């Protein structure tokens, strides 16, 4: 009895253990059976639902749920549930870390909740519907990562989950995780196989057509079939050869809609970026991607942009959008990449085929057009025919062809299509455009074609009432020849957007053909013009050769004369050497063989013809150097040339004589100065007999003639000194009448015209008289039958803005004297030479050619100008311009005072290198009661003056002397003794600076030879200080 209770307890514990083992065995059996069931082949959605149900059955619970994790979005989503709820929670999402499933997904650890209703971490989404209270959640772990959460739900009033339940559910979750991953793998593989099969079928379908539009549509259809959930697809074609431009190709939506793109590609947007880089870009979420920062807020979801490439060359870009962010899987992207390669090849093939077909159509059209236009050689007819053919070929309603006229820089309508004759006439009148005006003018100015969908919306469109009311579409292109504008072609259509870029390309090709035809017409016209010019030129050359003042003969290889001009025939006649088509054997003393073979060392050779008049010929023979031997013989009359050479040689001798005469003028003047001094002194000798005095007078007269001759020689050499003073040209010209009466015949009438004014100039009257005498003599010789010699006097006042009558005149006041005749005039070829020394148009022996040269030199010495106008057969006018002086209130020429010749013992220093002249001047001055000191040159005189500057009243010095001349002496003395008095005498042509010093009246001077009274008066004037040389 005592052992009965413990025994009973042992039996009860054993029964309990057996019961536990039995239950455990049953649970494991159910787990095994369930595991076998879930590992069977199932689709993933079915499998997930089976797992939820079997998990609930495994724990004898009413239901449960299965969540899958999205680690990228940090979310868990219910994919399967089995609980008698009023609401279906499939697809509900919570953040990882939210609710029981979120916590398990976050921690990776199981969770037992006895009462979910009071659990602080519950999810808000289940607040209004919580029929359950007990929750058992375990993670689905795969390779250390939580891929989901399995939950079993029960009512707390019925049970609480235990650790045993947790262990059992964890084992089942592990089996379920393997089954899920296997199902996913199978599903991915099946999807991949399906995609590959679809890709294969799609690739095959792309080859069914070569029409580009159909190919693009088919590519988008296949793309949407490959990608479940795709929202739309777009294809843009890429043109790197034309500025990396994208053009729209096609767009497709899942419901079959086609149309324009959602938006045009932006230069910095997704499509252009992919095109430039050649790499695909995935935009998981358009709301957060930097390429879509400026996109509309309505743009949501994801988008994949794929370059369509042939090798490394991008031919287009395909954009596929998805309604959901992250809607593309890696397998989707891989399939798209594979399909993109096939799509690029299909697009390229279709484009090449389209280009080839278009090219064939273009070539056929251009060939037909060229054949139609070629026969015409009229530009208007070509443009009219081109307008008709182009409108017919491109389906245009109207056509207009404009011709550009560069000389007017305008476009003119020359050809139309689709218009009536009345409309054409209206258009021709109104459709004349400057460059930049209207559509045609704009295209012509900018050299850019135009494609317009509706011209009525374009400000450049020029509407012509009654002709263009129904016009909308337009394509416009230039007609060019290289870079040169020939015209413009405009094709119009009554519908909006009737033309495509292909139409514009074809129009440009047609314009090239028209341009080629027009340029051919121009070339033909140019060739025809050249032919006419060549014919004219040949005729002109024949006439030129015929009229050449040179004899020309053209000989063949046998010396037969093929061409002989007029002068050649004349010479052949004089030489008796035959004529045209005869064989030339000899010219004068020379045989043709000698001339051809160069037996004469020097060519040309000279031939003298004695009769009927003496003629000197130069003969030269030259080979033409062409394929067949030909020779040109040129015979030139050099008779006049030889005479001119002789004349030139004579003029050169005269020039040499002039230089020689100028060189010895100084010595002659010294000699004559001494003679004049001594003759004057002899005449004062009272003991001299009257007969001797008469002879001395004759000597004085001859010396004066010799002095005059020397002055003429100095004028000839332009080395004379000007004695300028204020001169009124009006009385001066009037006085010329008396002088001209001695040189002009009665048949020549002299006239003088002038305006009331004063004409004061600074001039040498004698030199100006010489100028007008030279002009009058020339006028006389030009009027052998008589005529009129007219003098016209004017005063010019030129301002800076005035247009001077002669280009070299400067602003200021000028006195102008025009000397005109009614003679024969001067031939044009002689005009450039008339002022050259020794140039004359007069017959030999009737002129020296120095008159106009002397006149020119004298006028230039007066700082003036001389101009000439002449017309053969009408007469010649010479106009002389001299600087005018201001008009004084009273212009009176003071009379020279008469000074007594005797001195009062003043000391005079005479400086002269010629001893005879020095002695004569000393004797003359001493005879006049002066004390005389002499010096042989300027240096000696300077030394003497330095010793007694106050005692010497006057220096009389020659200008040209050895060592130091008179001018140099004067300058030294003037610098040191500014009040020095000095008289310079010269008989030598002066150097330029010395001549300028004397002409500018800066020093007193006299020209040798001089008379005793002139010399004595000059000395007295200087000593008295009352003036200068008179």
PyMOL commands that set and color helices and strands:
alter all, ss='L'
color gray80, all
select helices_A, chain A and resi 4-38+44-58+99-107+116-118+124-126+163-206+212-226+240-242+270-277+290-292+330-374+379-394+421-430+438-446+455-457+501-547+566-575+592-597+639-684+690-716+729-740+765-782+828-831+851-861+915-927+938-947+966-976+992-999+1012-1024
alter helices_A, ss='H'
color red, helices_A
select strands_A, chain A and resi 63-70+75-82+93-95+111-113+134-142+145-154+230-239+245-253+281-283+302-310+313-322+398-405+410-417+432-434+450-452+473-481+484-493+550-555+561-564+586-587+590-591+605-609+615-623+631-637+725-728+748-754+760-763+787-798+812-821+865-871+875-883+907-911+931-935+954-958+982-986+1004-1007
alter strands_A, ss='S'
color yellow, strands_A
deselect
rebuild
show_as cartoon
